[in-house]
Amino acid sequence: MLASSEPMQATLLMQDKELCASAQIDALGASHALPLTTLDLSLARFLQEAQPSVDARHAWLAALVSHQFGRGHACLDLAVLTHHGVAYLGWEARLQAQLPADLTPAAASLPWAQGDASPLVLQQGRLYLRRNWQAEQTIRVSIRARLAQPYATPGTLAQALDQLFPGSEPATQPDWQKVACALAARGRFTLITGGPGTGKTTTVVRLLALLQSQSAAPLHMALAAPTGKAAARLGESITRAVQQLPAAMQAHLPTQAQTLHKLLQVRASVQATPPPALALDVVVVDEASMIDLELMARLLAAVPVSARLILLGDKDQLASVEAGAVMGQLCAGAPAGGYRADSVQWLAATTGQDVSAWAGSGTELAQQTVMLRRSHRFAAASTIGQWASAVNAGDRAAVADLLEAAPAWSASQTASVTRITASAQMHTSLTALARHGWQQWLEQMAAMSAPHAAPCSDAQALEALRAFGQFQVLCALREGPWGVLALNRTLAHALGFAAEGWYVGRPVMVTRNDYNLGLMNGDVGLCLPTERGLRVAFAAADPTQVRWVLPSRLDAVETVLAMTVHKSQGSEFDHVALVLPDRAAPVLTRELLYTGITRAKTSLTLVVPQAGVLRQAVAQKVWRSGGLAALPGNMADHEN
């Protein structure tokens, strides 16, 4: 009788443990101290119900994978979790005790990471949602296949490079633009990274001309960028740069860029339809730091392995809003170079450039990665450039000195970097700065609003868009007294605009792609008076044309007197007012500061309610977990 009861007792014990694990999930949800979302808890609960586990730590792991995904990580890195705990999760230190002490070892027995169709995947100490793991594998396999393609080294390459870079002689620094063109011409996959003003667009134009000069027939080329704004800017820059080429090299070069979503035929979501098979010879994608994990996987799946794919971007800018930091991880080794002896010799023979100071034992990916190092926008003496360098290096002392040296902003101040710091009149100073920065645009809007004013013409609309784009208020946050929502209301009132509704001069940003209207997330327009009433003017693909849209058709726009730094990526403004909040926040990082600072071409005003917040932001660096960070090291160590 006793023996027959043992299976029943074991079953009851198992059920008790399963109930305990389920209760653990409920306890996680009941703890208001833990910053886990409903989605995090729902995933853990769903997995527990679908395949019950007797180990309560498994529920923790499932919830934390979801939590990190929501914070932009491709995975939950168990080694980092072990050594850095709540800091890695973005939690306050007081929550350390909430984590089970032996959480990481439980991953080996995780039932939801077993089998080829498991919802979670455990690989080399990283725990993924399967969708993210699959995207990483697509990227990894595609890059490996492209790097395995034989190098193309036309006999006339050196001559064509010399024609495109006349007078380019070896100096203290190599001509990295020439090096980038040469490497992109010989390989099928190339990464070109560099800060603002380092000549990424100029390099692309010369590269396209170089590739076309080496082809007997016109090449099928495509230019793309993650947002409509970035695509328009790329097209404008390409158009100007093409005119600087030798006349014989200007033929058959593309000058119109499209959004990456349009190129890849993304509608509702990246996963909704299979990627298209693009019949292209060359694909260039600008602002690649903004591309998330799944969109990058779709891009690599769509572009033929035989085509040349060139990704441009600033590895130090903010990563994508969605999960992943693909460009940053792939370019992790770019500053060191890592060029092997054969690459150093080939570059010397083909370009006349000596890169031996950047020699190393890098992998195939390192041989096709170039970092442009000379800024043509920010000279060594440029104060904006000094700010960008100090922030990027995490040098808090240098940043404190720069802030102290920056003069207070005034309408008569001519310094390139100014500040508005703690005082009772900060909002007053900021609105005075906005009136000054937008003076020309405000005068245009006043004239258009005057009684009996003539309807706005296309030329006037383009001029108004240009004038508005000369100045921009950038915020770190959306919420709070120093966030986008509050400052948009404050600025609208101070500039004499209505608090809501459509009115002459209302600047708006599209917040969702609208393929019927041909508008993309990030596009900026102005509400202006026409013969048919109020219409919103957007710059068309052709920079000399305007696209007019009825306001009632715009159901996903917001006023954009102030915008977040995230939304400003891919844009440049003559004068930027970078507004920090009065208290620390997780999103305040050196990458955000660097991105905001480098949106300014000639003038920067820092609005800093609390200097300590600036110092803390400089010290806080974004680091996103993902397996692609190992690609510049040793790809062979990360096989499936």
C-alpha positions in Angstrom: 0.0 0.0 0.0 2.9 2.3 0.9 4.6 1.6 -2.4 1.5 2.3 -4.4 1.1 5.7 -2.8 4.6 6.9 -3.8 3.6 7.8 -7.4 0.6 9.7 -6.1 2.7 11.6 -3.6 5.2 12.4 -6.3 2.4 13.7 -8.5 1.0 15.9 -5.7 4.5 17.2 -5.0 5.0 18.1 -8.6 1.6 19.9 -8.7 2.5 21.8 -5.6 5.8 22.9 -7.2 3.9 23.9 -10.4 1.5 25.9 -8.3 4.4 27.5 -6.5 6.0 28.5 -9.8 2.7 30.0 -10.9 2.4 31.8 -7.6 5.8 33.2 -8.1 4.6 34.9 -11.3 1.6 36.3 -9.5 4.0 37.5 -6.8 6.1 39.2 -9.4 3.1 41.0 -10.7 1.9 42.0 -7.2 5.3 43.6 -6.4 4.9 47.2 -7.4 8.5 47.7 -6.8 9.6 45.7 -9.8 9.6 47.5 -13.1 8.2 44.5 -15.0 5.4 45.3 -17.5 2.1 43.4 -18.0 3.6 42.0 -21.2 6.6 40.6 -19.3 4.4 38.9 -16.8 2.0 37.7 -19.5 4.8 35.9 -21.3 6.0 34.1 -18.2 2.4 33.1 -17.3 1.7 31.9 -20.9 4.8 29.7 -21.0 4.0 28.3 -17.5 0.5 27.4 -18.5 1.5 25.9 -21.8 4.4 23.8 -20.3 4.4 24.0 -16.5 7.7 24.2 -14.8 8.4 23.3 -11.1 11.3 25.8 -10.9 10.1 29.3 -10.0 13.4 30.7 -11.4 12.2 29.8 -14.9 9.4 32.4 -14.6 11.9 35.0 -13.6 14.0 34.2 -16.7 11.1 34.4 -19.1 9.9 37.7 -17.6 13.4 39.2 -17.7 13.9 38.2 -21.4 10.8 40.2 -22.2 11.9 43.0 -20.0 15.3 43.4 -21.8 13.6 43.1 -25.2 11.4 46.1 -24.2 14.6 48.0 -23.3 16.2 47.4 -26.8 18.3 44.3 -26.0 18.3 41.4 -28.5 18.7 39.0 -25.6 19.2 38.5 -21.9 23.0 38.1 -21.4 23.3 35.8 -18.4 26.9 36.5 -17.7 26.3 40.3 -17.5 23.2 39.6 -15.4 25.3 37.6 -12.9 28.0 40.2 -12.6 26.0 43.4 -12.8 22.5 42.4 -11.6 20.0 45.1 -11.4 22.3 47.7 -13.1 22.1 45.6 -16.3 18.3 45.5 -16.0 18.1 49.3 -15.5 16.7 48.9 -11.9 17.5 50.7 -8.8 20.1 49.1 -6.6 17.6 48.5 -3.7 15.9 45.9 -5.9 18.9 43.6 -6.0 17.5 41.4 -3.2 14.4 40.6 -5.4 16.6 38.6 -7.8 17.1 34.9 -7.0 20.7 34.4 -6.1 21.1 31.4 -8.3 19.0 32.6 -11.3 21.6 32.1 -14.1 22.2 28.4 -13.6 18.5 27.7 -13.9 18.7 28.6 -17.6 20.2 25.2 -18.5 17.0 23.5 -17.4 14.6 26.0 -18.9 11.9 23.9 -20.5 10.8 26.7 -22.9 14.3 26.7 -24.6 14.3 23.1 -25.6 13.8 21.9 -29.2 13.9 23.5 -32.6 10.6 25.3 -32.2 11.0 26.5 -28.6 9.7 30.0 -27.9 13.0 30.8 -26.2 16.6 30.0 -27.4 19.6 29.6 -25.1 22.9 30.0 -26.9 26.4 30.6 -25.4 25.0 32.2 -22.3 22.5 34.4 -24.0 18.7 33.8 -23.7 16.6 35.0 -26.7 13.1 35.3 -27.8 13.2 33.0 -30.8 12.2 35.7 -33.2 15.2 37.8 -32.2 17.5 34.8 -32.3 16.3 34.0 -35.8 16.9 37.6 -36.9 20.5 37.4 -35.6 21.1 34.1 -37.4 19.8 35.6 -40.7 22.2 38.5 -40.3 25.1 36.3 -39.3 24.7 33.8 -42.2 24.1 36.6 -44.8 27.2 38.5 -43.7 29.3 35.4 -43.7 28.1 34.5 -47.2 28.8 38.0 -48.5 32.3 38.0 -47.0 33.0 34.7 -48.6 32.5 36.0 -52.1 35.7 36.4 -54.1 37.2 39.9 -54.2 36.7 41.8 -57.4 39.9 43.7 -58.3 39.6 45.3 -61.7 42.8 46.3 -63.3 41.7 49.9 -63.8 40.6 50.4 -60.2 43.7 52.3 -59.1 43.4 54.7 -62.1 39.7 55.3 -61.5 40.4 56.0 -57.8 43.1 58.5 -58.7 40.7 60.3 -61.0 38.1 60.5 -58.3 40.6 61.6 -55.6 43.1 63.9 -57.5 46.1 65.0 -55.5 45.4 62.4 -52.8 48.8 61.8 -51.4 49.9 59.8 -48.3 50.1 62.1 -45.2 49.9 61.8 -41.5 46.5 60.4 -41.9 45.3 58.2 -44.8 42.6 59.4 -47.1 39.9 57.2 -45.5 37.3 58.2 -48.1 39.6 56.7 -50.8 40.3 53.6 -48.6 36.5 53.2 -48.2 35.8 53.4 -51.9 38.6 50.9 -52.7 37.4 48.3 -50.1 33.8 48.7 -51.2 34.8 48.2 -54.8 36.6 44.9 -54.1 34.0 43.3 -51.7 30.3 42.6 -51.5 29.7 43.9 -48.0 31.1 47.1 -46.6 30.6 49.1 -43.4 31.5 52.8 -43.4 31.2 54.6 -40.1 32.1 58.1 -39.1 30.9 61.1 -37.1 29.1 64.1 -38.5 30.9 65.9 -41.3 33.4 63.1 -42.0 32.2 62.8 -45.6 30.1 59.7 -45.7 27.8 61.1 -48.4 30.7 62.4 -50.5 32.3 58.9 -50.2 29.1 57.3 -51.4 28.9 59.4 -54.5 32.5 58.7 -55.4 31.9 55.1 -54.7 28.9 54.9 -57.0 30.9 56.6 -59.7 33.8 54.2 -59.2 31.5 51.1 -59.4 29.8 52.4 -62.5 33.2 53.2 -64.1 34.2 49.6 -63.6 31.0 48.2 -65.2 30.4 47.8 -69.0 26.7 48.4 -68.5 24.6 50.7 -66.3 24.3 49.2 -62.8 21.0 48.9 -61.0 21.5 50.9 -57.8 19.3 51.9 -54.9 19.7 54.5 -52.2 17.8 54.1 -48.9 17.5 55.4 -45.4 15.4 54.3 -42.4 13.2 57.5 -42.4 11.6 59.7 -45.0 13.5 62.7 -43.6 16.9 60.9 -43.8 16.1 59.6 -47.3 15.3 63.1 -48.5 18.5 64.5 -47.0 20.5 61.7 -48.6 19.0 62.4 -52.0 19.7 66.1 -51.7 23.3 65.5 -50.6 23.9 63.0 -53.4 22.4 65.4 -56.0 24.8 68.2 -54.9 27.8 65.9 -54.7 27.3 64.3 -58.1 27.8 67.8 -59.7 31.3 67.9 -58.2 32.3 64.7 -60.0 34.2 64.7 -63.3 31.6 65.1 -66.1 32.5 61.7 -67.6 31.6 60.0 -64.3 28.2 61.6 -63.6 26.1 59.3 -65.9 23.8 56.6 -64.6 24.2 57.6 -60.9 21.0 57.5 -58.7 20.1 60.8 -57.0 16.7 59.8 -55.4 16.7 57.9 -52.2 13.7 56.0 -50.7 12.8 54.8 -47.2 14.1 51.4 -46.2 10.5 50.4 -45.6 9.5 51.2 -49.2 12.5 49.4 -50.6 11.8 46.3 -48.5 8.0 46.5 -49.1 7.2 46.7 -45.4 3.6 47.5 -44.8 2.0 46.7 -41.4 5.0 45.0 -39.9 8.4 43.6 -40.8 7.1 40.0 -40.3 3.9 40.4 -42.2 5.2 39.4 -45.6 8.3 37.7 -46.8 11.2 39.9 -48.0 11.2 40.8 -51.7 14.0 39.6 -54.0 15.6 42.8 -55.1 17.1 42.7 -58.6 19.9 45.2 -57.8 23.6 45.4 -58.2 24.4 48.0 -55.6 22.4 49.0 -52.4 23.5 51.9 -50.2 21.8 52.4 -46.9 22.5 55.6 -44.9 21.9 56.2 -41.2 22.3 52.5 -40.6 22.6 53.0 -36.8 18.8 53.5 -36.8 18.1 50.0 -38.3 16.8 47.5 -35.8 17.5 43.8 -35.7 14.5 42.5 -37.6 14.6 45.2 -40.3 18.4 44.5 -40.8 17.6 40.8 -41.2 15.0 41.6 -43.8 17.4 43.9 -45.7 20.1 41.2 -45.8 17.5 38.6 -46.9 16.3 40.9 -49.7 19.6 42.0 -51.2 21.2 39.3 -53.4 24.5 38.0 -52.1 26.0 38.8 -55.4 25.1 42.5 -55.0 27.2 45.1 -53.2 25.7 46.2 -50.0 27.1 49.3 -48.3 25.9 50.4 -44.9 26.7 54.0 -43.7 26.3 55.3 -40.2 27.7 56.8 -37.1 28.4 53.9 -34.7 28.3 56.3 -31.7 24.8 57.6 -32.3 21.7 56.4 -30.6 20.8 52.8 -31.6 17.4 51.9 -33.1 14.3 52.5 -31.1 13.4 48.8 -31.5 15.6 45.9 -30.3 19.1 45.7 -31.5 22.2 47.8 -32.0 23.3 46.2 -35.2 25.6 48.9 -36.7 27.2 49.7 -33.4 28.0 46.0 -32.7 29.2 45.3 -36.2 31.5 48.3 -36.1 32.8 47.7 -32.6 36.3 47.1 -33.8 36.4 50.0 -36.4 38.6 52.4 -34.4 41.4 49.9 -34.2 41.2 48.9 -37.9 42.5 45.4 -37.7 43.7 45.3 -41.3 45.7 42.2 -42.1 49.0 42.3 -44.0 47.4 41.4 -47.3 44.8 44.2 -46.9 47.5 46.8 -45.9 49.6 45.8 -49.0 46.6 45.8 -51.4 45.5 49.3 -50.2 49.0 50.7 -50.5 49.2 49.3 -54.1 45.7 50.3 -55.1 45.2 53.6 -53.3 48.7 54.8 -52.3 47.4 55.0 -48.7 49.4 53.6 -45.8 47.1 52.1 -43.2 49.9 50.1 -41.4 49.2 52.0 -38.2 45.8 50.3 -38.1 47.2 46.9 -38.9 46.1 43.8 -37.0 44.7 40.3 -37.2 41.1 41.3 -37.8 38.6 39.0 -39.5 37.1 39.3 -42.9 34.5 41.7 -41.6 37.3 44.0 -40.3 38.8 44.0 -43.7 35.6 45.5 -45.1 35.0 48.1 -42.3 36.2 51.7 -42.6 36.0 54.5 -40.1 36.2 58.0 -41.5 38.1 60.0 -39.0 38.5 63.5 -40.3 35.6 65.9 -39.7 35.1 68.5 -42.3 32.3 70.2 -40.3 33.9 70.3 -36.9 37.6 71.4 -37.0 39.9 70.7 -34.1 39.1 74.1 -32.7 35.3 73.8 -33.1 33.6 74.1 -29.8 30.7 71.8 -31.0 33.3 69.3 -32.1 34.9 69.5 -28.6 31.6 68.9 -27.0 30.9 65.9 -29.2 34.3 64.4 -28.5 34.2 64.9 -24.8 30.7 63.4 -24.5 31.5 60.5 -26.7 34.6 59.7 -24.6 32.6 59.9 -21.4 34.9 62.6 -20.1 32.9 64.3 -17.4 35.7 66.6 -16.3 36.0 68.0 -19.9 32.3 68.4 -20.2 32.1 70.3 -16.9 34.9 72.6 -18.1 33.1 73.1 -21.5 29.8 74.0 -19.7 31.6 76.4 -17.4 33.3 78.1 -20.4 30.1 78.4 -22.5 28.7 81.9 -22.3 25.0 82.5 -21.4 22.8 82.7 -24.4 21.6 86.0 -25.6 20.4 87.3 -28.9 23.6 89.2 -29.4 25.9 86.3 -28.4 28.1 85.0 -31.3 29.7 82.0 -29.6 29.0 78.7 -31.3 28.0 77.0 -28.0 26.0 78.8 -25.4 24.0 77.7 -22.3 20.9 78.4 -20.4 21.4 77.1 -16.9 19.5 77.1 -13.6 17.5 80.2 -13.0 13.9 81.2 -12.4 13.7 82.5 -15.9 14.7 79.4 -17.8 11.4 79.0 -19.7 11.5 82.7 -20.5 15.0 82.4 -21.9 14.1 79.3 -23.9 11.1 81.0 -25.5 13.3 84.1 -26.3 15.8 81.7 -27.9 13.0 80.1 -30.0 11.8 83.5 -31.2 15.3 84.4 -32.2 16.0 81.1 -33.9 12.8 81.1 -35.8 12.6 84.8 -36.5 12.6 84.5 -40.3 10.0 81.7 -40.2 7.8 83.6 -37.7 7.9 86.7 -40.0 6.8 84.5 -42.9 3.9 83.0 -40.9 2.8 86.5 -39.7 2.7 87.7 -43.3 0.7 84.7 -44.4 -1.8 85.1 -41.6 -2.4 88.8 -42.3 -5.8 89.9 -43.6 -6.1 89.6 -47.4 -2.8 87.8 -47.6 -2.3 86.0 -50.9 -2.5 82.2 -50.9 0.8 80.4 -50.3 2.7 79.3 -53.4 4.9 76.3 -53.8 8.0 78.5 -53.7 6.8 80.2 -50.5 6.1 76.8 -48.9 9.6 75.6 -49.7 11.1 78.7 -48.3 9.0 78.4 -45.1 10.1 74.7 -44.7 13.7 75.8 -45.1 13.3 78.7 -42.6 11.7 76.4 -40.0 14.5 73.8 -40.4 17.1 76.4 -39.5 16.4 76.0 -35.7 15.0 73.1 -33.6 14.4 72.4 -29.9 15.4 68.9 -29.0 14.4 67.2 -25.8 15.6 64.0 -24.1 12.1 63.1 -22.8 8.5 63.2 -24.0 7.0 63.6 -20.5 7.7 66.0 -17.7 8.1 69.8 -17.5 11.2 69.7 -19.8 9.7 67.1 -22.2 8.4 67.4 -25.7 4.7 67.5 -24.8 5.0 70.3 -22.2 7.5 72.4 -24.3 5.3 72.2 -27.4 2.5 73.7 -25.4 4.8 76.3 -23.8 6.4 77.3 -27.1 3.1 77.4 -29.0 1.7 79.8 -26.4 4.8 82.0 -26.3 5.0 82.2 -30.1 1.3 83.2 -30.4 0.0 80.0 -31.8 -3.1 78.1 -30.8 -2.9 75.3 -28.2 -4.6 72.8 -30.5 -6.2 72.3 -33.9 -5.0 73.4 -37.3 -3.7 76.9 -37.8 -1.4 78.8 -40.2 2.1 77.9 -39.3 1.5 74.7 -37.3 4.6 72.5 -37.8 3.8 68.8 -37.6 5.7 65.6 -37.7 4.3 62.3 -39.1 4.4 59.6 -36.4 3.4 56.6 -38.5 4.1 55.6 -42.1 1.2 56.4 -44.4 1.9 54.7 -47.7 -1.4 56.0 -49.3 -0.2 59.6 -48.8 3.5 58.8 -49.4 4.5 60.1 -46.0 6.9 58.4 -43.6 7.4 58.4 -39.9 9.6 61.5 -39.2 8.4 63.7 -42.2 7.9 67.3 -41.1 5.3 69.6 -42.7 3.8 73.1 -42.2 0.2 74.0 -42.2 -0.2 76.9 -44.7 -3.0 78.9 -46.4 -3.8 78.0 -50.0 -6.5 78.9 -52.5 -8.4 75.8 -51.3 -8.0 76.5 -47.6 -5.5 75.2 -45.1 -3.2 72.5 -46.4 0.0 70.9 -45.0 3.1 71.3 -47.1 5.7 68.5 -47.2 8.9 68.5 -49.2 8.6 66.1 -52.1 11.2 63.6 -53.3 12.2 66.3 -55.7 13.5 69.0 -53.4 12.1 71.7 -55.8 8.5 70.3 -55.4 5.9 70.4 -52.6 3.4 67.8 -51.6 0.1 69.4 -50.3 -2.0 67.3 -47.9 -5.5 68.0 -46.5 -5.1 68.3 -42.7 -8.1 66.0 -42.1 -6.2 63.2 -43.9 -3.4 63.4 -41.4 -4.4 61.2 -38.5 -0.9 60.4 -37.1 0.9 63.7 -36.6 1.9 65.8 -33.7 3.1 69.4 -33.3 6.9 69.6 -33.6 8.1 72.9 -32.2 10.0 70.5 -29.9 11.0 67.0 -30.8 12.9 64.2 -29.1 16.5 63.6 -29.9 15.5 60.1 -31.2 13.2 61.7 -33.8 15.9 64.1 -34.9 18.2 61.4 -36.1 18.9 61.8 -39.8 18.4 65.6 -39.6 20.6 68.6 -39.3 19.8 72.1 -38.1 21.8 75.3 -38.2 21.0 76.0 -34.5 19.9 73.4 -32.0 18.6 74.0 -28.5 19.3 70.7 -26.6 17.0 70.6 -23.5 17.8 68.3 -20.6 15.3 67.5 -17.8 15.8 68.6 -14.2 16.3 65.1 -13.0 18.1 61.9 -14.1 16.3 59.4 -16.3 17.4 56.0 -17.8 17.3 57.4 -21.4 19.7 60.1 -20.5 23.0 58.6 -21.9 26.1 59.9 -23.6 24.8 58.5 -26.9 21.7 60.6 -26.6 23.8 63.7 -25.8 26.2 63.0 -28.6 23.3 62.6 -31.1 21.6 65.8 -30.0 24.8 67.8 -30.0 25.8 66.6 -33.5 22.5 67.6 -35.0 23.8 71.2 -34.8 25.8 72.5 -37.8 26.8 76.0 -36.6 25.2 76.8 -33.2 24.3 74.8 -30.1 22.5 76.0 -27.0 22.4 73.7 -24.0 19.5 74.1 -21.7 20.6 72.5 -18.4 18.3 72.9 -15.4 20.7 70.8 -13.2 24.4 70.4 -14.1 24.5 67.1 -12.2 22.0 65.6 -14.7 24.4 66.4 -17.5 27.4 64.9 -15.7 25.4 61.7 -14.9 24.2 61.4 -18.5 27.8 61.6 -19.8 28.8 58.8 -17.4 25.9 56.6 -18.5 26.7 54.6 -21.7 24.2 52.4 -23.6 25.2 48.9 -24.0 22.8 46.5 -25.7 23.1 42.7 -25.4 23.4 40.7 -28.6 25.4 38.1 -30.3 26.5 40.3 -33.2 28.9 42.1 -30.9 31.2 39.2 -31.4 31.2 39.4 -35.2 34.2 41.8 -35.5 36.1 39.4 -33.3 35.9 35.8 -34.4 32.9 34.7 -36.4 34.0 31.1 -36.3 33.5 31.0 -32.5 29.8 31.8 -32.9 28.5 29.1 -35.2 25.0 27.7 -34.6 
